[in-house]
């Protein structure tokens, strides 16, 4: 009598098919990565060393102590950075020391809209003044139609005489304020 596992008696109909990952697991998207406190730069450096595309938005801040002043480069979203990857490769990110999790809902990472990341990159690379602000839920929603932030949606605010737009990244509940020309925005109805 042949063994049940012998090739001649093996019924291939009973072998479960290997799961095929859905398209969303194979497509590259931007995701927010939560990091340990004050580990954003270290995690970004490690991701670059492993050829993982990441984006750590930062801003310059002048800090004053009793005896000196120093300009520091600080993360725009403390505790977070952004990574572009296919979800099937998420373990390569989660294994990096200092990474807490991919931000999402119901245990599944949430993809961020490409236009939000691109608008943030364009605004920062063009030299616009930026600063971290608290999460905003109220205010006038606007759409940027011209300039380096074209395509971005945000909340229009004023600080002194300058006009600023606050772009919110909903997945991490953080916002960034960027100076903008008031003529470049239009209200969203």
C-alpha positions in Angstrom: 0.0 0.0 0.0 1.3 3.4 -1.0 1.8 6.1 1.7 -0.9 8.8 1.6 1.7 11.4 0.7 3.2 9.4 -2.2 2.9 11.3 -5.5 0.8 8.5 -7.1 -2.0 8.8 -4.5 -1.8 12.6 -3.9 -5.1 14.3 -4.9 -4.1 17.7 -6.2 -7.7 19.0 -5.8 -7.2 18.9 -2.0 -4.1 21.2 -2.1 -5.1 24.8 -1.3 -4.0 27.3 -3.8 -1.4 29.8 -2.7 -3.1 33.1 -1.9 -2.5 35.7 -4.6 -2.0 39.1 -3.0 -4.6 41.7 -4.1 -3.4 44.6 -6.3 -3.4 47.0 -3.4 -0.7 44.9 -1.8 1.5 45.0 -4.9 1.1 48.7 -5.7 3.4 51.3 -4.2 1.7 53.9 -2.1 2.7 56.4 0.6 2.1 55.4 4.2 2.7 57.1 7.5 5.2 55.4 9.8 5.0 56.0 13.6 8.4 56.0 15.2 9.7 55.9 18.8 10.0 59.4 20.3 12.9 61.4 18.7 13.9 58.6 16.4 12.6 60.1 13.1 16.0 61.0 11.6 17.6 57.7 12.7 14.8 55.6 11.2 14.9 57.7 7.9 18.7 57.1 7.7 18.2 53.4 8.2 15.5 53.2 5.5 17.7 55.0 3.0 20.5 52.5 3.8 18.1 49.6 2.9 17.0 51.5 -0.3 13.5 52.1 1.1 11.9 55.3 -0.3 11.0 57.6 2.6 10.3 61.2 3.2 11.0 63.0 6.5 9.6 66.6 6.2 11.5 69.0 8.4 11.8 72.7 9.2 14.5 74.9 10.7 13.9 76.4 14.1 16.0 78.9 16.0 16.3 77.8 19.6 17.7 80.0 22.3 19.4 79.0 25.5 20.9 81.3 28.2 24.3 81.3 26.6 23.7 80.7 22.9 21.4 80.4 19.9 21.3 77.5 17.5 19.3 76.7 14.4 18.0 73.2 14.5 16.4 71.1 11.8 13.3 69.5 13.4 10.8 67.0 12.0 7.7 68.7 10.8 5.5 65.8 12.2 7.2 64.7 15.4 7.0 60.9 15.8 6.2 60.3 12.1 7.7 60.0 8.7 6.4 58.8 5.3 7.4 55.7 3.3 6.5 54.6 -0.2 6.2 50.9 -0.6 4.0 48.0 -1.6 2.2 46.5 1.4 3.6 43.1 0.6 7.0 44.6 1.6 5.9 46.1 4.9 8.0 43.8 7.0 11.2 45.4 5.7 10.0 48.7 7.3 8.6 47.1 10.5 11.9 45.4 11.3 13.8 48.6 11.4 14.7 49.6 15.0 12.7 52.6 16.1 9.6 51.9 13.9 6.5 51.4 15.9 3.9 50.7 13.2 2.4 51.7 9.9 -0.5 54.1 10.7 -3.9 52.9 9.7 -7.3 51.9 10.9 -8.7 48.5 12.0 -5.2 47.0 11.9 -4.7 47.8 8.2 -2.3 50.6 7.1 -4.0 53.5 5.3 -2.5 54.7 2.1 -2.0 58.5 1.8 -3.0 60.4 -1.3 0.0 61.0 -3.6 -1.0 64.6 -4.2 -0.8 65.5 -0.4 2.8 64.1 -0.2 3.8 65.8 -3.5 2.3 69.1 -2.4 4.2 68.9 0.9 7.4 68.1 -0.9 7.0 70.8 -3.5 6.2 73.4 -0.8 9.2 72.5 1.3 11.7 72.2 -1.6 10.6 75.6 -2.9 11.8 77.3 0.3 8.4 78.2 1.7 8.4 78.9 5.4 6.9 75.9 7.3 6.2 75.2 11.0 4.4 72.4 12.8 1.0 73.4 14.1 -1.6 71.5 16.1 -4.3 69.4 14.4 -7.0 71.7 13.1 -10.6 70.6 12.4 -12.2 74.0 11.9 -11.6 76.9 9.5 -12.1 77.6 5.9 -11.2 74.8 3.5 -9.3 76.0 0.4 -7.9 74.5 -2.8 -4.5 75.8 -4.1 -4.7 76.4 -7.8 -1.3 78.0 -8.5 2.2 77.9 -7.2 4.3 75.1 -5.8 1.4 73.8 -3.7 -0.9 73.5 -6.6 -3.5 70.7 -6.1 -3.3 70.8 -2.3 -6.3 71.1 -0.1 -6.1 72.8 3.3 -7.4 75.3 5.7 -6.6 79.0 5.3 -5.4 80.9 8.3 -3.7 84.2 9.0 -0.8 84.9 11.3 0.0 88.6 11.6 0.0 89.9 8.1 0.9 86.7 6.3 -1.5 84.3 4.7 -0.9 80.6 5.4 -2.5 77.3 4.4 -2.6 74.5 6.8 -2.3 71.1 5.2 -3.6 68.2 7.3 -2.5 64.6 7.1 -5.6 62.9 8.4 -4.0 59.5 8.9 -1.6 60.8 11.6 -3.8 63.7 12.8 -1.0 66.3 12.2 -0.9 69.5 10.3 1.7 71.8 8.8 1.3 75.5 8.1 2.9 76.9 4.9 3.0 80.6 3.8 1.2 81.2 0.6 0.0 84.0 -1.6 -3.7 84.6 -1.1 -4.2 84.9 -4.8 -3.2 81.3 -5.3 -6.1 79.8 -3.4 -9.8 79.5 -3.9 -12.4 78.4 -1.4 -14.0 75.0 -1.6 -17.8 75.2 -1.6 
